Amino acid sequence: MSPGVWLLPAPLEHRHNLEDPTARFDSMETPGATLRIGLAHGSIRDFGSQGETKNQIAPDRARRSNLDYLALGDWHGALCVDGRTWYAGTPEVDRFQRDDPGQALVVKLSTGAEPSVTPIRTGRFQWLLREWMVSDQAAFDAECGSLLGAIDAPTTLLRLKLAGITSLGDRIGMLGRLENDIGHQLRYLDVHADDLVGRPSEEDIANLAVEGMLGVAAAMLNTRIEGGGEDAAIAKRALERLFIEYGREEPA
């Protein structure tokens, strides 16, 4: 620390404080200060927690306490609150919450000037949340191509939600590609496809109709799906499984 540079800490005395832990900065004397730098852990807003926010910090604390810079911890991603207040985030992201990888901040300070802040990537892995609305295999393949072209697959973890209405054959094809292709390229893949509805086409039903009892079973399951009710969801899964197994038996 150079002469005239003061570091003002606000250590937490308890895990959760109801008062602003940085309020003490207002009364901290710093004789001959050329720079006043605050360091604290807490929230300037509710970051999605349930109930009352703990360790709440005034968003304008830097201005109130005449700080040249306020370095904050708690939020796990880099975040600019204002020109003099930043969350650096964590060096490595550890959950599905934001697209940005782990970062550190290089902060240059000079008396009377706004800080120069440069985020530097430190994290190896990237955690992505994606929601795709797809209607057919072509649209799905386009989304896959766009994703893979924009990431480093071996260091990417992906939680993917699929939604839309498509043919049953396309739904099976999409989930098959995720399981047999995309999932092997990524570090980790978590797929949620309950909102991707696969409807058997007339051609699908016709192909099974010539298979005797398989065709009868497919028609019965399709009738239950169209009728709705408690059995519809089970019938959808059963019909999809029927088509998967039938496809495995088809000659190459």
C-alpha positions as CSV (number, residue, x, y, z in Angstrom):
1,M,0.0,0.0,0.0
2,S,1.4,3.4,-1.0
3,P,1.4,6.3,1.4
4,G,-2.0,8.0,1.5
5,V,-3.9,5.0,0.2
6,W,-6.4,3.7,2.8
7,L,-8.2,0.4,2.7
8,L,-11.6,0.5,4.5
9,P,-12.8,-3.0,5.4
10,A,-16.3,-4.1,6.4
11,P,-15.9,-7.6,7.7
12,L,-19.1,-9.5,8.5
13,E,-19.5,-10.0,12.3
14,H,-22.2,-12.6,11.5
15,R,-23.1,-14.6,8.5
16,H,-26.3,-12.5,8.1
17,N,-26.6,-8.9,9.2
18,L,-29.7,-6.9,8.9
19,E,-27.8,-3.6,8.9
20,D,-25.6,-2.2,6.1
21,P,-22.1,-3.5,6.9
22,T,-20.6,-0.5,5.0
23,A,-22.4,2.2,6.9
24,R,-19.3,2.5,9.1
25,F,-17.3,3.9,6.2
26,D,-19.1,7.2,6.7
27,S,-17.3,7.8,10.0
28,M,-13.9,6.2,9.2
29,E,-11.3,8.8,9.3
30,T,-8.4,8.6,6.8
31,P,-5.9,11.4,7.5
32,G,-4.0,12.5,4.4
33,A,-5.8,10.1,2.1
34,T,-5.1,10.2,-1.6
35,L,-7.4,7.2,-2.2
36,R,-10.1,5.7,-0.1
37,I,-10.9,2.1,-1.1
38,G,-13.8,0.1,0.4
39,L,-13.9,-3.6,0.7
40,A,-17.1,-5.4,1.7
41,H,-19.3,-8.5,1.3
42,G,-23.0,-8.1,0.8
43,S,-25.9,-7.4,-1.7
44,I,-26.8,-4.1,-3.3
45,R,-30.0,-5.8,-4.5
46,D,-31.8,-9.1,-4.1
47,F,-29.9,-11.6,-6.3
48,G,-32.8,-14.1,-6.4
49,S,-32.7,-15.2,-2.8
50,Q,-35.9,-16.1,-0.9
51,G,-37.1,-14.0,1.9
52,E,-35.4,-10.8,3.3
53,T,-32.1,-9.8,1.7
54,K,-29.3,-10.0,4.2
55,N,-26.1,-7.8,4.4
56,Q,-27.8,-5.1,2.3
57,I,-25.4,-2.5,1.0
58,A,-26.6,1.0,-0.2
59,P,-26.1,1.1,-4.0
60,D,-24.6,4.6,-3.7
61,R,-22.2,3.7,-0.8
62,A,-19.2,4.9,-2.8
63,R,-20.7,8.4,-3.1
64,R,-22.1,8.5,0.5
65,S,-18.7,7.6,2.0
66,N,-16.5,9.5,-0.4
67,L,-14.8,6.3,-1.7
68,D,-12.6,6.2,-4.8
69,Y,-13.5,2.6,-5.3
70,L,-15.7,0.0,-3.6
71,A,-14.8,-3.7,-4.2
72,L,-17.7,-6.0,-3.4
73,G,-18.1,-9.8,-3.0
74,D,-21.3,-11.9,-2.8
75,W,-22.5,-11.9,-6.4
76,H,-20.7,-14.7,-8.2
77,G,-20.4,-12.8,-11.6
78,A,-18.6,-9.6,-12.5
79,L,-21.1,-6.7,-12.1
80,C,-20.7,-3.0,-12.4
81,V,-22.9,-1.2,-9.9
82,D,-21.6,2.2,-10.9
83,G,-18.3,3.7,-12.1
84,R,-16.7,3.3,-8.6
85,T,-18.4,0.1,-7.4
86,W,-17.9,-3.4,-8.8
87,Y,-18.4,-7.0,-8.0
88,A,-15.4,-9.0,-9.3
89,G,-17.2,-12.3,-9.2
90,T,-15.6,-15.7,-8.8
91,P,-12.5,-16.9,-10.6
92,E,-14.4,-20.0,-11.7
93,V,-18.2,-20.2,-12.1
94,D,-19.7,-23.1,-10.3
95,R,-23.4,-23.2,-11.3
96,F,-26.0,-22.6,-14.0
97,Q,-26.7,-18.9,-13.4
98,R,-25.1,-16.8,-16.0
99,D,-23.3,-17.2,-19.3
100,D,-20.1,-15.3,-18.5
101,P,-17.1,-17.5,-17.3
102,G,-15.1,-16.7,-14.2
103,Q,-13.3,-13.3,-14.2
104,A,-11.0,-11.1,-12.2
105,L,-10.9,-7.3,-12.4
106,V,-7.8,-5.2,-13.0
107,V,-8.5,-1.8,-11.4
108,K,-6.4,1.3,-12.0
109,L,-7.0,4.1,-9.6
110,S,-5.8,7.7,-9.5
111,T,-6.9,10.6,-7.3
112,G,-9.9,12.5,-8.5
113,A,-10.5,10.3,-11.5
114,E,-13.0,7.5,-12.2
115,P,-11.4,4.0,-11.9
116,S,-10.4,2.1,-15.0
117,V,-11.7,-1.4,-14.7
118,T,-10.8,-4.2,-17.0
119,P,-12.4,-7.7,-16.6
120,I,-9.9,-10.5,-17.3
121,R,-11.2,-14.1,-17.9
122,T,-9.8,-16.5,-15.4
123,G,-12.4,-19.3,-15.6
124,R,-11.8,-22.4,-17.7
125,F,-15.4,-23.5,-17.9
126,Q,-18.6,-21.8,-19.2
127,W,-22.0,-22.7,-17.9
128,L,-24.8,-21.9,-20.4
129,L,-28.6,-21.8,-20.0
130,R,-30.5,-22.1,-23.3
131,E,-34.1,-22.4,-24.3
132,W,-34.9,-23.4,-27.9
133,M,-38.3,-23.2,-29.5
134,V,-38.1,-25.7,-32.4
135,S,-40.7,-27.0,-34.9
136,D,-38.7,-29.5,-36.9
137,Q,-35.4,-31.2,-37.2
138,A,-34.0,-28.6,-39.6
139,A,-34.6,-25.8,-37.0
140,F,-33.1,-27.9,-34.3
141,D,-30.0,-28.7,-36.4
142,A,-29.6,-24.9,-37.1
143,E,-29.6,-24.2,-33.3
144,C,-27.0,-26.9,-32.7
145,G,-24.8,-25.5,-35.5
146,S,-25.0,-22.0,-34.1
147,L,-24.2,-23.1,-30.6
148,L,-21.2,-25.3,-31.5
149,G,-19.8,-22.5,-33.7
150,A,-19.9,-20.0,-30.7
151,I,-18.4,-22.1,-27.9
152,D,-15.5,-24.3,-26.9
153,A,-17.5,-27.5,-26.5
154,P,-15.1,-29.5,-24.3
155,T,-15.2,-26.7,-21.6
156,T,-18.9,-25.9,-21.9
157,L,-21.6,-27.1,-19.6
158,L,-25.2,-26.7,-21.0
159,R,-28.6,-26.9,-19.5
160,L,-31.0,-26.9,-22.4
161,K,-34.8,-26.6,-22.5
162,L,-36.7,-27.6,-25.6
163,A,-40.2,-26.5,-26.5
164,G,-42.4,-26.6,-29.5
165,I,-44.7,-28.9,-31.5
166,T,-43.1,-31.2,-34.0
167,S,-43.5,-34.6,-35.6
168,L,-42.8,-37.6,-33.4
169,G,-40.0,-38.7,-35.8
170,D,-38.3,-35.3,-35.5
171,R,-38.6,-35.3,-31.7
172,I,-37.0,-38.7,-31.5
173,G,-34.3,-37.4,-34.0
174,M,-33.6,-34.3,-31.9
175,L,-33.2,-36.2,-28.6
176,G,-31.2,-38.8,-30.3
177,R,-28.7,-36.2,-31.6
178,L,-28.4,-34.7,-28.2
179,E,-27.7,-38.0,-26.6
180,N,-25.5,-39.5,-29.3
181,D,-23.7,-36.4,-30.6
182,I,-23.9,-33.1,-28.8
183,G,-23.7,-34.7,-25.3
184,H,-20.4,-36.3,-26.2
185,Q,-18.9,-33.0,-27.5
186,L,-19.8,-30.9,-24.4
187,R,-18.3,-31.2,-20.9
188,Y,-21.8,-31.7,-19.5
189,L,-25.4,-31.6,-20.9
190,D,-28.7,-31.5,-19.0
191,V,-31.8,-31.6,-21.3
192,H,-35.4,-30.8,-20.4
193,A,-37.7,-31.7,-23.2
194,D,-41.1,-32.0,-21.5
195,D,-42.4,-29.0,-23.4
196,L,-41.3,-30.5,-26.8
197,V,-44.5,-32.2,-28.1
198,G,-44.1,-34.9,-30.7
199,R,-47.2,-35.7,-32.7
200,P,-47.2,-38.9,-34.9
201,S,-47.8,-38.0,-38.5
202,E,-50.2,-39.9,-40.7
203,E,-47.2,-41.4,-42.4
204,D,-45.8,-42.5,-39.0
205,I,-49.1,-44.3,-38.2
206,A,-49.4,-45.7,-41.8
207,N,-45.9,-47.2,-41.5
208,L,-46.9,-49.0,-38.4
209,A,-50.3,-50.0,-39.6
210,V,-48.8,-52.7,-41.8
211,E,-47.1,-54.2,-38.8
212,G,-50.2,-55.9,-37.4
213,M,-50.4,-55.6,-33.6
214,L,-47.8,-52.7,-33.6
215,G,-50.1,-50.7,-35.7
216,V,-53.1,-51.5,-33.5
217,A,-51.1,-50.5,-30.4
218,A,-50.0,-47.2,-32.1
219,A,-53.6,-46.3,-33.0
220,M,-54.8,-47.0,-29.5
221,L,-52.1,-44.9,-27.9
222,N,-52.7,-42.0,-30.4
223,T,-56.4,-42.1,-29.5
224,R,-55.6,-41.8,-25.8
225,I,-53.2,-38.9,-26.5
226,E,-55.9,-37.0,-28.5
227,G,-58.4,-37.6,-25.8
228,G,-56.3,-35.9,-23.1
229,G,-56.7,-36.8,-19.5
230,E,-54.4,-38.4,-17.0
231,D,-53.3,-41.1,-19.3
232,A,-52.2,-38.8,-22.2
233,A,-48.7,-38.1,-20.8
234,I,-48.1,-41.8,-20.3
235,A,-49.5,-42.6,-23.7
236,K,-47.1,-40.1,-25.3
237,R,-44.1,-41.7,-23.8
238,A,-45.3,-45.2,-24.7
239,L,-46.0,-44.2,-28.3
240,E,-42.5,-42.6,-28.6
241,R,-40.9,-45.7,-27.2
242,L,-42.9,-47.8,-29.6
243,F,-41.5,-45.8,-32.6
244,I,-38.0,-45.9,-31.2
245,E,-38.0,-49.7,-30.8
246,Y,-39.7,-50.1,-34.3
247,G,-37.0,-47.9,-35.8
248,R,-34.3,-50.1,-34.3
249,E,-35.8,-53.2,-36.0
250,E,-36.0,-51.6,-39.4
251,P,-33.4,-52.9,-41.9
252,A,-30.5,-50.5,-42.7
